[in-house]
């Protein structure tokens, strides 16, 4: 059974940092992506990584967020720096373009 579990969300002040984790079990990941959905908005793709280490980022997070992976742990991380209030959202992980986690809430507020 495939499970995808995100963790690391929380409340942070503007300008702060958080690191999210996404662990997949029951599947070997070839590609993992981070998505987010803000209140009243559609879910958007923000970063992705392949098992070979290729990455891509949405323009809104490029230069502030870094995605990385640990193939041995089947885990992907999202380091988020210089957080802004508009980064507030539920962050989701998607594995191999098919399996979603339940999300972790990130709130950026003073």
Secondary structure per residue as TSV (DSSP state, phi and psi in degrees):
chain	resnum	aa	ss	phi	psi
A	1	X	-	360.0	130.1
A	2	X	-	-82.1	131.8
A	3	X	E	-129.9	139.3
A	4	X	E	-129.2	121.1
A	5	X	E	-128.9	121.2
A	6	X	E	-95.4	151.8
A	7	X	E	-154.1	166.2
A	8	X	-	106.0	-3.3
A	9	X	-	-71.2	170.8
A	10	X	E	164.0	-167.2
A	11	X	E	-99.3	130.7
A	12	X	E	-141.5	149.4
A	13	X	-	-78.2	154.2
A	14	X	T	-53.4	136.7
A	15	X	T	90.2	-9.2
A	16	X	-	-82.9	-175.2
A	17	X	-	-132.4	153.2
A	18	X	E	-145.6	153.9
A	19	X	E	-124.1	121.1
A	20	X	E	-95.3	149.0
A	21	X	E	-123.5	148.6
A	22	X	E	-136.1	115.1
A	23	X	E	-110.9	129.6
A	24	X	E	-109.8	139.4
A	25	X	E	-131.2	151.8
A	26	X	S	81.1	7.2
A	27	X	S	-157.8	147.1
A	28	X	-	-98.5	124.1
A	29	X	-	-81.7	137.7
A	30	X	S	-102.7	-34.6
A	31	X	E	-147.5	136.6
A	32	X	E	-128.4	142.9
A	33	X	E	-132.8	147.9
A	34	X	E	-103.7	135.7
A	35	X	E	-128.9	163.2
A	36	X	E	-145.0	153.1
A	37	X	E	-136.0	113.1
A	38	X	-	-85.2	157.7
A	39	X	T	-54.4	128.1
A	40	X	T	75.9	7.6
A	41	X	S	-122.6	165.1
A	42	X	-	-78.6	155.6
A	43	X	-	-67.8	136.3
A	44	X	E	-128.2	148.7
A	45	X	E	-80.7	133.9
A	46	X	E	-120.9	-26.1
A	47	X	E	-162.5	150.6
A	48	X	E	-146.7	157.1
A	49	X	E	-148.3	143.4
A	50	X	E	-100.1	167.1
A	51	X	T	-66.1	-18.6
A	52	X	T	-88.0	-3.9
A	53	X	-	100.4	1.6
A	54	X	-	-70.9	138.4
A	55	X	E	-128.0	159.5
A	56	X	E	-149.5	154.9
A	57	X	E	-138.9	149.6
A	58	X	-	-74.5	152.2
A	59	X	T	-59.4	-30.9
A	60	X	T	-69.1	-19.3
A	61	X	T	-120.5	-9.5
A	62	X	B	-59.8	131.8
A	63	X	T	91.7	-15.4
A	64	X	T	-114.1	-34.2
A	65	X	E	-108.0	146.3
A	66	X	E	-132.8	126.6
A	67	X	E	-100.6	139.8
A	68	X	E	-146.8	162.1
A	69	X	E	-136.8	153.7
A	70	X	E	-125.1	98.4
A	71	X	G	-61.1	-36.4
A	72	X	G	-63.7	-32.2
A	73	X	G	-97.3	-2.4
A	74	X	T	52.7	43.0
A	75	X	E	-131.0	142.1
A	76	X	E	-124.1	144.7
A	77	X	E	-118.5	154.0
A	78	X	E	-130.9	105.9
A	79	X	E	-85.7	120.7
A	80	X	E	-116.2	116.7
A	81	X	-	-115.8	164.8
A	82	X	S	49.5	48.1
A	83	X	-	-65.9	145.3
A	84	X	-	-120.5	157.0
A	85	X	G	-54.9	-32.9
A	86	X	G	-73.2	-5.3
A	87	X	G	-82.7	-6.0
A	88	X	-	-61.0	124.0
A	89	X	E	-176.9	170.0
A	90	X	E	-89.2	127.6
A	91	X	E	-102.3	129.3
A	92	X	E	-119.1	151.0
A	93	X	E	-113.1	141.8
A	94	X	E	-130.0	131.5
A	95	X	E	-110.3	131.4
A	96	X	T	49.9	36.0
A	97	X	T	60.3	20.1
A	98	X	T	-138.9	-34.0
A	99	X	E	-110.3	128.3
A	100	X	E	-108.3	147.8
A	101	X	-	-87.4	180.0
A	102	X	-	-88.4	-10.1
A	103	X	-	96.4	159.8
A	104	X	E	-137.5	135.5
A	105	X	E	-86.1	130.5
A	106	X	E	-116.5	124.1
A	107	X	E	-121.1	122.5
A	108	X	E	-110.2	109.4
A	109	X	-	-159.9	148.6
A	110	X	-	-93.4	360.0
